[in-house]
Amino acid sequence: TFNFEIFLGALYDQVVQLDFFGLAGIGPIFNLINAEDSFLLNFGLLYYLGLYKEQSEEYISNGPIGFFQIAIYPGDNIAITIVPYIQTEVPDFRFFQVPLEAELCIDISELLNLSISYEMLYDLNSDGRKIGYDLCNALEIEI
């Protein structure tokens, strides 16, 4: 089976002097394994459009994102998700990223979740190789 995903996101990061990063995307996500609410394996192929503003520079990028989503559910209200993916830019493929995201999500109620996520990013672009790390704690409201 498969689902269709549409996503929107925005980011501001004062540390790396990123004034704005907006992202929108669309594409199918294929369910490869679903083991009775204990294990899930998905594959997705999305297409994104991004807008970046850094100091006085602004540029638009777009391209494919391919990813696997692995989810383990050790309890009724707990999910551990790992998502390795590859993202690039077309037509010249000058921008290439290989992030790995891991998240622990705990359901507090039907609409409220507490999540702790970690991301490692390997970024190969015209400036050379960069590796970045990010740790995020969040309260998520599902609507």
Buried (B, 14 or more C-beta within 10 A) or exposed (E): EEEEEEEEEEEEEEEEEBBEBBBBBEBEBEEEEEEEEEEBBBBBEBEBEBBBBBEEEEEEBBBBBBBEBBBEBEEEEEBEBBBBBEBBBEEEEEBBBBBEBBBBBEBEEEEEBBBEBBBBBBBBEEEEEEEEEEEEEEEEEEE
